[in-house]
Amino acid sequence: MEVAKKIGAGAPLGAVFKSRRQTGEVLVPDAPGRDPIVTRIIWLKGLQSQNRNAFARCIYIHGTPEERNVGHPASFGCVRMKSADVLRVFNTIGVGATVDIIPGSLPDSVQQPAAIPKSPVVNGPIAGPSPTPSGTQAVAASGSTSPPPMAAR
């Protein structure tokens, strides 16, 4: 996949988004009741036949106020992250960065092609047609000249 758009620059942590616009509401982590998109939106575009509809389906990497559920399937295709972690990824990668979503967890040491600088590595939940037994998949983004890899927990 590829980062097509980044939405929410400058919004506070926990800012609620509806239809990709801030509502003015801000939620604290693990706020009870509902699970809107919060903090930042990284909108993805599919580059392969099996994910070519990702942009039209509004598949994002985004924050969730239900941080206690990160690592468990709870989405219809998005990657849900803790607000602090999605903020770090948002500030690190740019539009056009490549995003690989793979089953399972990344190894402790991630091999990257020499031509691509190291970039964030984020372990986050994705619920899709075939999640891993643990319900998590790994996401690696490349195409950035930013700090070394980090892991979201």
N, C-alpha and C positions, 0 to 999 in steps of 0.2 A: 504494500500500500504506500501511499504518499500523502504527506500533509498538504491538504488543499487550502485550508483557511485556519486562522487562529482568531478566536473570539474571546474578548473579556479582558484585554490588557488594562491594567490599572484598577480593576474591580477588587474589592476586599475579599479576603478568604471567606468562603461560605456564601458569597453573593449568589442569589438564585437567578437562573436563566429560564425563560419560557420563550419558545420560538426564537432562540438565539439572541434574545434581548434581556437585559437586566430588569428585574421586576422592582428592585428597590429593597426587597427583603434580604436579610442575611441570616443564615442558620449556623448554629454551632455544631461541631462534630457530634454525631449520634443523637441529633434532635429527633424526638419521637414523632411518629405519625405518617410521614411520607418521605419519598426519596426523589426530589427533583435534581436536575443538573445544577451543580454549583461550581464556583470559583473560576474555572476556565473551560473552554471548549477547543479541542484540536480536531478539526473536521477532516476525515480521511477520504481519499479517493482510491478506489481499487485499480490495480494495474494488471490483474490477471482475470481470465474469463470467469473464474469462480467467485470473484469479489468485485466485479466490474460495476455492480449496482450500489456499492457502499456509500457513495456520495448522495445518491438519490434516496437511499434508505436512512440518511442522517446518522451514519456510524461515526461516533466520536471517541476520543479519549477525553474524559471529563472527570471533574470532582464529584464526590458523593458525600452527603452528610451522614450516611450510614457507614461510617468508617469501620465499625465493628464487623461488617460483612465483607470487607475487602478480602479477596482470596477465595470467595465462594461465588458460584454462578448466581447472578441476580439481574441479568440484562438480556436483551434480545440482539446483542451483537456489539455493544459498546464496551470499552475498557473503562471501568470505574476505578478511581484512585482516591486516596486521601488528599485533601485540599493542599496541604503543604507539598506533597509529592507532585501533583499535577502542575502546581505553580512552578516548581523547579524544572520540570520537563518543558513546559510552555516557554519559559525564559531561556532555555538552552537550545531548542531546535527551531528551525525556520521553516517557512512555507517551502515545499519542494523536498523536504527531508524524506528519506525512505524509512518506512516502518515495517518490520517483519514481525508477524505474529506466529508463534510456533507453539506446538503442544508441550505441556510440562513446564518445568523450571529451567532456567539457564544454568549452565555449569558455573562453578565459582570463578573460573577464568574464561572470559568470552574472547574467542579469536575473531578479529576483524581484519578485512583485507587491508593491506598496507596503504593503498591509495585513499582509503576512507579514514578520516580522523576518528578517534574514539569519541563516543557520544553516550548519552544516558541509556541505561538498561533498566527497564521497569518491570517488575513482576506484578501483575495485576489480574483481576478476574475478567474473564470474558465468557459469556454464555453464548454458545452458538450451537450449530447442529451436532457437533461432536466434541464436547469438552472433555478434558482429561479426567481421570478418576478423582483427582483432588479438586477439580472444578477450576483450576487455574491454568493459564497459559502465559507464556513469557512474551514480552514485547521488547524489541530492540530497535532504536531509531538511529539512523546514521545521516551523515551529510551536514555535520555541524563542526565548528572549530572550538567547541566549548570544553568545560572541565571534564575530568575523567568520569568513567561510569559510576552510577550510584544505583542503589536498589531501594525500591519502595516496599515497605512492609505493612 
